[in-house]
Amino acid sequence: MPGQLQGKCILITGGAQGIGLECARAYVREGARVAIADVDRKQTEKAVEELGASTLAVDCDVADGASVTRAVAQITAAFGAIDAVHNNAGVSMPSKPLHLTEEDEWDRLLRVNLKSVFWTTKLCHPYLKASHGSILNTASMVGVIGQSNHAAYVATKGGMISLTKAMALDYAADGIRVNAVCPAGVWTPMLRQWATEQENPAEIESYLDRIHPLGYCPGGDVIADASVFLLSPAARFITGCILPVSGGAELGYKL
């Protein structure tokens, strides 16, 4: 049977590791050709080696418009089209309240997490309009409910959520759907490394399990499965959706 994304050409930013890599794996499994755009050349090449001939390694710094321009040109030269853009690249540090955040730290988070969506949308819009394509943004539950000591990061994810809704309205007439996934905790190599560096790693793991009412902190595959759905024809009448993939973490206090 053909996959849910058979024949689609998908650009995913930050696709070389973590949630992005899990999504790239799922997209390939469902029949898509996938351009993995990432600032980490070594990890990008490793991902393409794993996933095979239906993938393309693309050097891309999403905070730099010239770099995104080159990436889009490379992708369209190779694939001839872009049917979907998954804006997944992001950074979360520094872990600070706002008054302790430096201007360069604030600016970097805004460029990578939010301005990157400006660049990919501006440059890919003609291709998405031609294909009646789709945009998917990796937001976060913290953009909905907040998080202590991550003021700049929370601001970028809240901005992405609002931007998703505005884009969905703007591009509906072009036949372009725009949605977002909102993870809570997700085990990625970065989170695993952070957990091992804490004073009590076992307690951190237990805490990350407890904050999800379904009882565990998942891997990136749960985000990938939801992302496949939102980019697939099965979601053809869904736009402006901010989809929690969070195990119920946002639902309230649990005794």
N, C-alpha and C positions, 0 to 999 in steps of 0.2 A: 504494500500500500504506500502511496506517496505520503511524504511527511506534511505536517501542518504548514510549513514554510517553503514548500517545494518551489524552486525557481526564483526565490526572493534573493535580492542582493542587499545585505545588511552591513552598515557601518556601526561598529561599537567602539566607543572610546574607553580607555582604561580597561581594555579587554585581555590583557596579558596575564592577569592573576586575580585571585579572589573571586568576588561575585561576577566580575566581567568575564573571566575565563570560564566559569560555570555556565554563563549565558552563551558564550561562544560555542561551547561544547553542545549545548542544547540546540542552538540554531543550526549547526552543522548536522546534527542527528536528525533534525526535522527537514533537511533537504535544502537549506539555504547556502549561498555563497557568502562568506563573512570576511569583511575587512577588519582586522584587529589593529586598531590605532592606539599606540601607547608611547609614552616617553622613554620606556625602558626597552631598548633594542634587544638586549640579551633575552629577556623574558618573552618578548613578542616573537622572536625567532623560535624559541623553545615551544611556544604555544602552537605556532604554525607547523612545526615539525611533528607535534603530537596529532594535530587535527587534519593535516593532509592537504591535498591539492585544491580543495574547495575554499581554502582560506588564503588571505593575503596579508603579509606583514607590512605595516605602515608606520613609519616614524612620525610621531605627531605630539607636539606640545600644545594641548588644547587652550592654554592661556595666551598663545601667540597666534594672531590672525594669519600671519604669513605662513606659519607652519600648517594651520588647518587648510589654508588655500592649496598648498602643495599636496596635502593628503587627499583632498577631494579630487584634485586633478589626477593623481595616481590611481585612485579607486575607479573613477569613471573611465580612465583609459583602459584599465584591466577588465572591468565588469560591463562597461557600457551603460550602466544605470545604477541608481540607488533607490531602493524600494522602502527602506526603513533606516532611521538613525536612532541608535540607542545611546543617549548621553549618560554614560556611566562613570566617566573619570571624575575623581574627586579626592580631596585631601581633608583631613579632620583636625589637624593640629594647627595652632596650639590649644592646649586644654587650659583655658583661662577665662575669668570674668572679663567683661568688656573694658573696664578701666585699667586692667593690666595688659591688655592686648596692644602690641605695637602697630603702628600704621602700616609697616611693610607686611606684617603678618595678616592684618585685615585685608589689605589689597591682594595678597596672594590667594587667600581663600575665595575672595570675590571673583578673581580672574579665572581660577581653575574650576570652581564649582558652579558659577553662574554665568560669567561672561562667555565661557566656552559654549553655552547653549545659544547665545547670540551668534557666534561665529558659525557653528554647524548649521543652524537654521538659515541664516543669510545665504550661505554658500550652497546648501543642499536643496533649498526650496524649489528651484526649477525642476530638479530631478524628481522630487517627491510629488510635485504637482502633476508632472507628466505620467507618473505611475499610480496616482491616487494612493500615495504611500502613507507611512505612519511614523510618528516620533514617539519615543519612549524615554522618559527621564527617570533616573534612579534618584529618588528623593530620600527621605528618612522620616520615621515617626517623630524624631525630635523636632522636625519642622512643624509638626502639629501640636505636640504636647510640651515641647521645651526640654532642656537638659541643663543641669548646673555645670558651670565651669567650661562651657563650650559656646560662648556667646556668638562669636563670628561664624562658626560652623552652623549653628542653629539658624542664624540669619540667612545664610546662603540656602539652606534647605527649605526654610519658609518661603523665601523668594522663589525658589524653583517650583514649589507647589502652586503659588499664585500665578506664576508665569505659565505653567502648564494649562491652567484654566483659560487665561487670556489667549494663548496660542490656539487652544481648541476652538474658541469662538472665531478667531481671525481666519483660521485655515479650513474651517468646515466647508466653506463655499468652494475651496479648491479640491475637496475630496480627501484632505489630509487629516487623519485622526491623531490626536495628541493626548497621551496618558502618562501617568507616573506610578511607579511602585514605591512603597514606603516600607522598607525593612525596619525591624527593631534590632535586636542583637543577631549577628550572623557570624559563625565561626569562619574566619579567613586566616591565611597565614599571618597577616598583620595583627589580628586580634589574639591569635595563639601566642605570638611573640610577646605582646603586651601583657598577657595573663601570666606568663612565666616570669616576668620581671617584677611582679607585684610581691608584696611582703608575704602573702598567703595565697599562692596560686590555686589551691584546692577550694578555698572559700570563694575566690573570684569566679571559678567555674560553677560552683553551686549557686552563687548569686545570679549569674547570667541565665542559668536554668530557671530559677525561681521567678524572674521578672516576666516570663512568658507563661500565661495561664495553661497553655497546652503542655507545659512541664519540661521543656528542653529548649536549649539554644540550638538552632538548626545550622546546617551548612548552606552554602550558596545555591545548592540545587533547588531549594524551595523558591528562591527568587527567580531562578532560571525558568522553572515551570510556569510561573505566573507571567513572566515576560514573553514566553512563547505564545501563550494565550492572547495577550494584549496585542501582539504583532500579527496574529493569525487572522484568517477570514472569520473564525468563530467569534471574534470581537468586532465584527464589521460595523455594528451599530453602537459602539462604545467609544465615547470621546470625552475628554475632560475629567476622566476618572482618576481619583487619587486612591490607589488600591493598597490598603494595609496588608502586608505579608509579614505578620508580626506575632502570630500565635496568641493574639488577644492582648498584647502588652499595654495597649492604650485604653482598655475598657474600664479600668478603675482599680481600687484597692482589693486585694484578695487576702482573706483571713486564713 
